[in-house]
Amino acid sequence: MSEIRQINVSKSGVSKFAILALAIVFAVGLFAVGFDQGHIFSLVYGEQAFSDLYLHELAHDMRHAAGFPCH
């Protein structure tokens, strides 16, 4: 009587594409919350975006919680 042995190897992990996508989302989010002073909206609104600071005001409390000084 012969015995058959089967070995199953499963490769479960996070794909490199998913890691890259999350890294890009993190980098853009960090820039938007921490460093943006009107740069993102200046593409649409022009120079007026630098004085209005829409993203700065929307993420104001998050900036302080993350340790970014803003005033």
SEFIZA-3560 file (N, C-alpha, C; in Angstrom, 3 decimals):
REM SEFIZA-3560
<numar><xx>0.837</xx><yy>-1.160</yy><zz>0.000</zz><atom>N</atom></numar>
<numar><xx>0.000</xx><yy>0.000</yy><zz>0.000</zz><atom>CA</atom></numar>
<numar><xx>0.896</xx><yy>1.242</yy><zz>0.000</zz><atom>C</atom></numar>
<numar><xx>0.611</xx><yy>2.163</yy><zz>-0.904</zz><atom>N</atom></numar>
<numar><xx>1.423</xx><yy>3.383</yy><zz>-0.992</zz><atom>CA</atom></numar>
<numar><xx>0.671</xx><yy>4.544</yy><zz>-0.335</zz><atom>C</atom></numar>
<numar><xx>1.452</xx><yy>5.393</yy><zz>0.234</zz><atom>N</atom></numar>
<numar><xx>0.882</xx><yy>6.555</yy><zz>0.935</zz><atom>CA</atom></numar>
<numar><xx>1.263</xx><yy>7.809</yy><zz>0.152</zz><atom>C</atom></numar>
<numar><xx>0.297</xx><yy>8.665</yy><zz>-0.094</zz><atom>N</atom></numar>
<numar><xx>0.535</xx><yy>9.898</yy><zz>-0.832</zz><atom>CA</atom></numar>
<numar><xx>0.540</xx><yy>11.052</yy><zz>0.158</zz><atom>C</atom></numar>
<numar><xx>1.617</xx><yy>11.812</yy><zz>0.098</zz><atom>N</atom></numar>
<numar><xx>1.720</xx><yy>12.988</yy><zz>0.967</zz><atom>CA</atom></numar>
<numar><xx>1.714</xx><yy>14.226</yy><zz>0.096</zz><atom>C</atom></numar>
<numar><xx>0.915</xx><yy>15.154</yy><zz>0.483</zz><atom>N</atom></numar>
<numar><xx>0.811</xx><yy>16.395</yy><zz>-0.268</zz><atom>CA</atom></numar>
<numar><xx>1.158</xx><yy>17.559</yy><zz>0.657</zz><atom>C</atom></numar>
<numar><xx>2.017</xx><yy>18.417</yy><zz>0.166</zz><atom>N</atom></numar>
<numar><xx>2.412</xx><yy>19.585</yy><zz>0.942</zz><atom>CA</atom></numar>
<numar><xx>1.812</xx><yy>20.813</yy><zz>0.269</zz><atom>C</atom></numar>
<numar><xx>1.038</xx><yy>21.543</yy><zz>1.019</zz><atom>N</atom></numar>
<numar><xx>0.433</xx><yy>22.780</yy><zz>0.520</zz><atom>CA</atom></numar>
<numar><xx>1.200</xx><yy>23.965</yy><zz>1.088</zz><atom>C</atom></numar>
<numar><xx>1.692</xx><yy>24.790</yy><zz>0.211</zz><atom>N</atom></numar>
<numar><xx>2.384</xx><yy>25.996</yy><zz>0.621</zz><atom>CA</atom></numar>
<numar><xx>1.530</xx><yy>27.172</yy><zz>0.163</zz><atom>C</atom></numar>
<numar><xx>1.082</xx><yy>27.938</yy><zz>1.127</zz><atom>N</atom></numar>
<numar><xx>0.271</xx><yy>29.096</yy><zz>0.776</zz><atom>CA</atom></numar>
<numar><xx>1.091</xx><yy>30.356</yy><zz>0.984</zz><atom>C</atom></numar>
<numar><xx>1.035</xx><yy>31.206</yy><zz>0.010</zz><atom>N</atom></numar>
<numar><xx>1.752</xx><yy>32.467</yy><zz>0.092</zz><atom>CA</atom></numar>
<numar><xx>0.722</xx><yy>33.559</yy><zz>0.349</zz><atom>C</atom></numar>
<numar><xx>0.640</xx><yy>33.948</yy><zz>1.577</zz><atom>N</atom></numar>
<numar><xx>-0.294</xx><yy>35.023</yy><zz>1.912</zz><atom>CA</atom></numar>
<numar><xx>0.519</xx><yy>36.206</yy><zz>2.402</zz><atom>C</atom></numar>
<numar><xx>0.264</xx><yy>37.303</yy><zz>1.819</zz><atom>N</atom></numar>
<numar><xx>0.982</xx><yy>38.520</yy><zz>2.189</zz><atom>CA</atom></numar>
<numar><xx>0.372</xx><yy>39.702</yy><zz>1.469</zz><atom>C</atom></numar>
<numar><xx>0.956</xx><yy>40.819</yy><zz>1.700</zz><atom>N</atom></numar>
<numar><xx>0.469</xx><yy>42.043</yy><zz>1.091</zz><atom>CA</atom></numar>
<numar><xx>1.248</xx><yy>42.265</yy><zz>-0.200</zz><atom>C</atom></numar>
<numar><xx>0.536</xx><yy>42.572</yy><zz>-1.252</zz><atom>N</atom></numar>
<numar><xx>1.198</xx><yy>42.771</yy><zz>-2.539</zz><atom>CA</atom></numar>
<numar><xx>2.018</xx><yy>44.065</yy><zz>-2.530</zz><atom>C</atom></numar>
<numar><xx>3.012</xx><yy>44.108</yy><zz>-3.385</zz><atom>N</atom></numar>
<numar><xx>3.857</xx><yy>45.300</yy><zz>-3.476</zz><atom>CA</atom></numar>
<numar><xx>3.070</xx><yy>46.493</yy><zz>-3.988</zz><atom>C</atom></numar>
<numar><xx>2.093</xx><yy>46.241</yy><zz>-4.844</zz><atom>N</atom></numar>
<numar><xx>1.247</xx><yy>47.321</yy><zz>-5.339</zz><atom>CA</atom></numar>
<numar><xx>0.456</xx><yy>47.962</yy><zz>-4.200</zz><atom>C</atom></numar>
<numar><xx>-0.074</xx><yy>47.153</yy><zz>-3.291</zz><atom>N</atom></numar>
<numar><xx>-0.844</xx><yy>47.683</yy><zz>-2.168</zz><atom>CA</atom></numar>
<numar><xx>0.048</xx><yy>48.508</yy><zz>-1.241</zz><atom>C</atom></numar>
<numar><xx>1.265</xx><yy>48.044</yy><zz>-1.023</zz><atom>N</atom></numar>
<numar><xx>2.195</xx><yy>48.792</yy><zz>-0.176</zz><atom>CA</atom></numar>
<numar><xx>2.540</xx><yy>50.125</yy><zz>-0.824</zz><atom>C</atom></numar>
<numar><xx>2.778</xx><yy>50.123</yy><zz>-2.119</zz><atom>N</atom></numar>
<numar><xx>3.091</xx><yy>51.357</yy><zz>-2.837</zz><atom>CA</atom></numar>
<numar><xx>1.911</xx><yy>52.321</yy><zz>-2.808</zz><atom>C</atom></numar>
<numar><xx>0.707</xx><yy>51.812</yy><zz>-3.027</zz><atom>N</atom></numar>
<numar><xx>-0.486</xx><yy>52.662</yy><zz>-3.013</zz><atom>CA</atom></numar>
<numar><xx>-0.688</xx><yy>53.290</yy><zz>-1.633</zz><atom>C</atom></numar>
<numar><xx>-0.519</xx><yy>52.520</yy><zz>-0.574</zz><atom>N</atom></numar>
<numar><xx>-0.673</xx><yy>53.058</yy><zz>0.777</zz><atom>CA</atom></numar>
<numar><xx>0.417</xx><yy>54.070</yy><zz>1.106</zz><atom>C</atom></numar>
<numar><xx>1.628</xx><yy>53.845</yy><zz>0.618</zz><atom>N</atom></numar>
<numar><xx>2.716</xx><yy>54.791</yy><zz>0.847</zz><atom>CA</atom></numar>
<numar><xx>2.425</xx><yy>56.122</yy><zz>0.159</zz><atom>C</atom></numar>
<numar><xx>1.868</xx><yy>56.068</yy><zz>-1.045</zz><atom>N</atom></numar>
<numar><xx>1.520</xx><yy>57.300</yy><zz>-1.752</zz><atom>CA</atom></numar>
<numar><xx>0.401</xx><yy>58.043</yy><zz>-1.037</zz><atom>C</atom></numar>
<numar><xx>-0.622</xx><yy>57.311</yy><zz>-0.589</zz><atom>N</atom></numar>
<numar><xx>-1.723</xx><yy>57.936</yy><zz>0.156</zz><atom>CA</atom></numar>
<numar><xx>-1.197</xx><yy>58.566</yy><zz>1.441</zz><atom>C</atom></numar>
<numar><xx>-0.297</xx><yy>57.881</yy><zz>2.131</zz><atom>N</atom></numar>
<numar><xx>0.284</xx><yy>58.417</yy><zz>3.363</zz><atom>CA</atom></numar>
<numar><xx>1.076</xx><yy>59.698</yy><zz>3.085</zz><atom>C</atom></numar>
<numar><xx>1.891</xx><yy>59.680</yy><zz>2.040</zz><atom>N</atom></numar>
<numar><xx>2.718</xx><yy>60.843</yy><zz>1.717</zz><atom>CA</atom></numar>
<numar><xx>1.856</xx><yy>62.052</yy><zz>1.342</zz><atom>C</atom></numar>
<numar><xx>0.838</xx><yy>61.832</yy><zz>0.537</zz><atom>N</atom></numar>
<numar><xx>-0.041</xx><yy>62.934</yy><zz>0.144</zz><atom>CA</atom></numar>
<numar><xx>-0.817</xx><yy>63.449</yy><zz>1.361</zz><atom>C</atom></numar>
<numar><xx>-1.287</xx><yy>62.550</yy><zz>2.208</zz><atom>N</atom></numar>
<numar><xx>-2.002</xx><yy>62.960</yy><zz>3.419</zz><atom>CA</atom></numar>
<numar><xx>-1.117</xx><yy>63.731</yy><zz>4.375</zz><atom>C</atom></numar>
<numar><xx>0.126</xx><yy>63.285</yy><zz>4.531</zz><atom>N</atom></numar>
<numar><xx>1.061</xx><yy>63.989</yy><zz>5.399</zz><atom>CA</atom></numar>
<numar><xx>1.340</xx><yy>65.392</yy><zz>4.869</zz><atom>C</atom></numar>
<numar><xx>1.513</xx><yy>65.501</yy><zz>3.563</zz><atom>N</atom></numar>
<numar><xx>1.731</xx><yy>66.829</yy><zz>2.976</zz><atom>CA</atom></numar>
<numar><xx>0.512</xx><yy>67.723</yy><zz>3.167</zz><atom>C</atom></numar>
<numar><xx>-0.669</xx><yy>67.168</yy><zz>2.902</zz><atom>N</atom></numar>
<numar><xx>-1.894</xx><yy>67.972</yy><zz>2.977</zz><atom>CA</atom></numar>
<numar><xx>-2.152</xx><yy>68.464</yy><zz>4.394</zz><atom>C</atom></numar>
<numar><xx>-1.931</xx><yy>67.606</yy><zz>5.382</zz><atom>N</atom></numar>
<numar><xx>-2.215</xx><yy>67.992</yy><zz>6.769</zz><atom>CA</atom></numar>
<numar><xx>-1.070</xx><yy>68.807</yy><zz>7.366</zz><atom>C</atom></numar>
<numar><xx>0.160</xx><yy>68.411</yy><zz>7.077</zz><atom>N</atom></numar>
<numar><xx>1.277</xx><yy>69.022</yy><zz>7.772</zz><atom>CA</atom></numar>
<numar><xx>1.942</xx><yy>70.199</yy><zz>7.099</zz><atom>C</atom></numar>
<numar><xx>2.039</xx><yy>70.173</yy><zz>5.790</zz><atom>N</atom></numar>
<numar><xx>2.880</xx><yy>71.166</yy><zz>5.136</zz><atom>CA</atom></numar>
<numar><xx>2.151</xx><yy>72.071</yy><zz>4.146</zz><atom>C</atom></numar>
<numar><xx>0.942</xx><yy>71.728</yy><zz>3.778</zz><atom>N</atom></numar>
<numar><xx>0.247</xx><yy>72.525</yy><zz>2.771</zz><atom>CA</atom></numar>
<numar><xx>-0.106</xx><yy>73.894</yy><zz>3.326</zz><atom>C</atom></numar>
<numar><xx>0.288</xx><yy>74.905</yy><zz>2.615</zz><atom>N</atom></numar>
<numar><xx>-0.061</xx><yy>76.284</yy><zz>2.966</zz><atom>CA</atom></numar>
<numar><xx>-0.751</xx><yy>76.944</yy><zz>1.774</zz><atom>C</atom></numar>
<numar><xx>-1.603</xx><yy>76.179</yy><zz>1.097</zz><atom>N</atom></numar>
<numar><xx>-2.302</xx><yy>76.697</yy><zz>-0.062</zz><atom>CA</atom></numar>
<numar><xx>-1.772</xx><yy>76.146</yy><zz>-1.370</zz><atom>C</atom></numar>
<numar><xx>-0.770</xx><yy>75.281</yy><zz>-1.305</zz><atom>N</atom></numar>
<numar><xx>-0.141</xx><yy>74.773</yy><zz>-2.517</zz><atom>CA</atom></numar>
<numar><xx>-1.083</xx><yy>73.916</yy><zz>-3.359</zz><atom>C</atom></numar>
<numar><xx>-1.866</xx><yy>73.061</yy><zz>-2.730</zz><atom>N</atom></numar>
<numar><xx>-2.736</xx><yy>72.147</yy><zz>-3.472</zz><atom>CA</atom></numar>
<numar><xx>-3.842</xx><yy>72.926</yy><zz>-4.186</zz><atom>C</atom></numar>
<numar><xx>-4.516</xx><yy>73.815</yy><zz>-3.467</zz><atom>N</atom></numar>
<numar><xx>-5.609</xx><yy>74.567</yy><zz>-4.081</zz><atom>CA</atom></numar>
<numar><xx>-5.121</xx><yy>75.686</yy><zz>-4.988</zz><atom>C</atom></numar>
<numar><xx>-3.824</xx><yy>76.007</yy><zz>-4.944</zz><atom>N</atom></numar>
<numar><xx>-3.317</xx><yy>77.053</yy><zz>-5.830</zz><atom>CA</atom></numar>
<numar><xx>-3.375</xx><yy>76.618</yy><zz>-7.288</zz><atom>C</atom></numar>
<numar><xx>-3.451</xx><yy>75.314</yy><zz>-7.521</zz><atom>N</atom></numar>
<numar><xx>-3.592</xx><yy>74.821</yy><zz>-8.887</zz><atom>CA</atom></numar>
<numar><xx>-4.930</xx><yy>75.243</yy><zz>-9.483</zz><atom>C</atom></numar>
<numar><xx>-5.938</xx><yy>75.408</yy><zz>-8.630</zz><atom>N</atom></numar>
<numar><xx>-7.275</xx><yy>75.769</yy><zz>-9.080</zz><atom>CA</atom></numar>
<numar><xx>-7.555</xx><yy>77.259</yy><zz>-8.861</zz><atom>C</atom></numar>
<numar><xx>-7.241</xx><yy>77.767</yy><zz>-7.662</zz><atom>N</atom></numar>
<numar><xx>-7.604</xx><yy>79.129</yy><zz>-7.290</zz><atom>CA</atom></numar>
<numar><xx>-6.517</xx><yy>80.162</yy><zz>-7.558</zz><atom>C</atom></numar>
<numar><xx>-5.319</xx><yy>79.735</yy><zz>-7.857</zz><atom>N</atom></numar>
<numar><xx>-4.230</xx><yy>80.672</yy><zz>-8.102</zz><atom>CA</atom></numar>
<numar><xx>-3.660</xx><yy>81.231</yy><zz>-6.807</zz><atom>C</atom></numar>
<numar><xx>-3.191</xx><yy>82.449</yy><zz>-6.853</zz><atom>N</atom></numar>
<numar><xx>-2.532</xx><yy>83.079</yy><zz>-5.711</zz><atom>CA</atom></numar>
<numar><xx>-3.468</xx><yy>83.287</yy><zz>-4.518</zz><atom>C</atom></numar>
<numar><xx>-4.758</xx><yy>83.364</yy><zz>-4.761</zz><atom>N</atom></numar>
<numar><xx>-5.735</xx><yy>83.566</yy><zz>-3.683</zz><atom>CA</atom></numar>
<numar><xx>-5.703</xx><yy>82.411</yy><zz>-2.682</zz><atom>C</atom></numar>
<numar><xx>-5.350</xx><yy>81.213</yy><zz>-3.121</zz><atom>N</atom></numar>
<numar><xx>-5.323</xx><yy>80.041</yy><zz>-2.239</zz><atom>CA</atom></numar>
<numar><xx>-4.289</xx><yy>80.185</yy><zz>-1.136</zz><atom>C</atom></numar>
<numar><xx>-3.213</xx><yy>80.920</yy><zz>-1.381</zz><atom>N</atom></numar>
<numar><xx>-2.176</xx><yy>81.095</yy><zz>-0.364</zz><atom>CA</atom></numar>
<numar><xx>-2.638</xx><yy>81.987</yy><zz>0.779</zz><atom>C</atom></numar>
<numar><xx>-3.608</xx><yy>82.836</yy><zz>0.545</zz><atom>N</atom></numar>
<numar><xx>-4.121</xx><yy>83.665</yy><zz>1.634</zz><atom>CA</atom></numar>
<numar><xx>-5.343</xx><yy>83.044</yy><zz>2.294</zz><atom>C</atom></numar>
<numar><xx>-6.098</xx><yy>82.204</yy><zz>1.573</zz><atom>N</atom></numar>
<numar><xx>-7.297</xx><yy>81.587</yy><zz>2.152</zz><atom>CA</atom></numar>
<numar><xx>-6.975</xx><yy>80.372</yy><zz>3.017</zz><atom>C</atom></numar>
<numar><xx>-6.013</xx><yy>79.563</yy><zz>2.647</zz><atom>N</atom></numar>
<numar><xx>-5.555</xx><yy>78.396</yy><zz>3.420</zz><atom>CA</atom></numar>
<numar><xx>-6.702</xx><yy>77.451</yy><zz>3.789</zz><atom>C</atom></numar>
<numar><xx>-7.458</xx><yy>77.000</yy><zz>2.790</zz><atom>N</atom></numar>
<numar><xx>-8.608</xx><yy>76.133</yy><zz>3.048</zz><atom>CA</atom></numar>
<numar><xx>-8.225</xx><yy>74.831</yy><zz>3.750</zz><atom>C</atom></numar>
<numar><xx>-7.236</xx><yy>74.119</yy><zz>3.220</zz><atom>N</atom></numar>
<numar><xx>-6.842</xx><yy>72.850</yy><zz>3.843</zz><atom>CA</atom></numar>
<numar><xx>-6.257</xx><yy>73.073</yy><zz>5.227</zz><atom>C</atom></numar>
<numar><xx>-5.542</xx><yy>74.150</yy><zz>5.400</zz><atom>N</atom></numar>
<numar><xx>-4.977</xx><yy>74.463</yy><zz>6.714</zz><atom>CA</atom></numar>
<numar><xx>-6.084</xx><yy>74.614</yy><zz>7.746</zz><atom>C</atom></numar>
<numar><xx>-7.119</xx><yy>75.327</yy><zz>7.385</zz><atom>N</atom></numar>
<numar><xx>-8.220</xx><yy>75.541</yy><zz>8.322</zz><atom>CA</atom></numar>
<numar><xx>-9.031</xx><yy>74.261</yy><zz>8.544</zz><atom>C</atom></numar>
<numar><xx>-9.220</xx><yy>73.454</yy><zz>7.500</zz><atom>N</atom></numar>
<numar><xx>-9.975</xx><yy>72.213</yy><zz>7.665</zz><atom>CA</atom></numar>
<numar><xx>-9.234</xx><yy>71.199</yy><zz>8.539</zz><atom>C</atom></numar>
<numar><xx>-7.919</xx><yy>71.197</yy><zz>8.457</zz><atom>N</atom></numar>
<numar><xx>-7.129</xx><yy>70.216</yy><zz>9.196</zz><atom>CA</atom></numar>
<numar><xx>-6.399</xx><yy>70.852</yy><zz>10.375</zz><atom>C</atom></numar>
<numar><xx>-6.895</xx><yy>71.986</yy><zz>10.842</zz><atom>N</atom></numar>
<numar><xx>-6.191</xx><yy>72.742</yy><zz>11.875</zz><atom>CA</atom></numar>
<numar><xx>-5.955</xx><yy>71.934</yy><zz>13.148</zz><atom>C</atom></numar>
<numar><xx>-6.975</xx><yy>71.313</yy><zz>13.681</zz><atom>N</atom></numar>
<numar><xx>-6.822</xx><yy>70.540</yy><zz>14.910</zz><atom>CA</atom></numar>
<numar><xx>-5.961</xx><yy>69.299</yy><zz>14.696</zz><atom>C</atom></numar>
<numar><xx>-6.071</xx><yy>68.689</yy><zz>13.506</zz><atom>N</atom></numar>
<numar><xx>-5.239</xx><yy>67.530</yy><zz>13.204</zz><atom>CA</atom></numar>
<numar><xx>-3.766</xx><yy>67.932</yy><zz>13.145</zz><atom>C</atom></numar>
<numar><xx>-3.495</xx><yy>69.118</yy><zz>12.657</zz><atom>N</atom></numar>
<numar><xx>-2.106</xx><yy>69.588</yy><zz>12.617</zz><atom>CA</atom></numar>
<numar><xx>-1.527</xx><yy>69.677</yy><zz>14.023</zz><atom>C</atom></numar>
<numar><xx>-2.298</xx><yy>70.210</yy><zz>14.954</zz><atom>N</atom></numar>
<numar><xx>-1.813</xx><yy>70.307</yy><zz>16.331</zz><atom>CA</atom></numar>
<numar><xx>-1.679</xx><yy>68.920</yy><zz>16.955</zz><atom>C</atom></numar>
<numar><xx>-2.620</xx><yy>68.038</yy><zz>16.702</zz><atom>N</atom></numar>
<numar><xx>-2.546</xx><yy>66.684</yy><zz>17.272</zz><atom>CA</atom></numar>
<numar><xx>-1.346</xx><yy>65.919</yy><zz>16.718</zz><atom>C</atom></numar>
<numar><xx>-0.975</xx><yy>66.189</yy><zz>15.473</zz><atom>N</atom></numar>
<numar><xx>0.166</xx><yy>65.504</yy><zz>14.871</zz><atom>CA</atom></numar>
<numar><xx>1.488</xx><yy>66.175</yy><zz>15.234</zz><atom>C</atom></numar>
<numar><xx>1.441</xx><yy>67.305</yy><zz>15.916</zz><atom>N</atom></numar>
<numar><xx>2.648</xx><yy>67.965</yy><zz>16.360</zz><atom>CA</atom></numar>
<numar><xx>3.209</xx><yy>68.990</yy><zz>15.402</zz><atom>C</atom></numar>
<numar><xx>2.424</xx><yy>69.421</yy><zz>14.424</zz><atom>N</atom></numar>
<numar><xx>2.877</xx><yy>70.450</yy><zz>13.503</zz><atom>CA</atom></numar>
<numar><xx>2.502</xx><yy>71.817</yy><zz>14.048</zz><atom>C</atom></numar>
<numar><xx>3.471</xx><yy>72.676</yy><zz>14.283</zz><atom>N</atom></numar>
<numar><xx>3.122</xx><yy>74.036</yy><zz>14.697</zz><atom>CA</atom></numar>
<numar><xx>2.621</xx><yy>74.818</yy><zz>13.499</zz><atom>C</atom></numar>
<numar><xx>1.586</xx><yy>75.589</yy><zz>13.669</zz><atom>N</atom></numar>
<numar><xx>1.072</xx><yy>76.337</yy><zz>12.520</zz><atom>CA</atom></numar>
<numar><xx>0.791</xx><yy>77.788</yy><zz>12.846</zz><atom>C</atom></numar>
<numar><xx>0.926</xx><yy>78.176</yy><zz>14.100</zz><atom>N</atom></numar>
<numar><xx>0.808</xx><yy>79.603</yy><zz>14.427</zz><atom>CA</atom></numar>
<numar><xx>1.468</xx><yy>79.843</yy><zz>15.742</zz><atom>C</atom></numar>
//
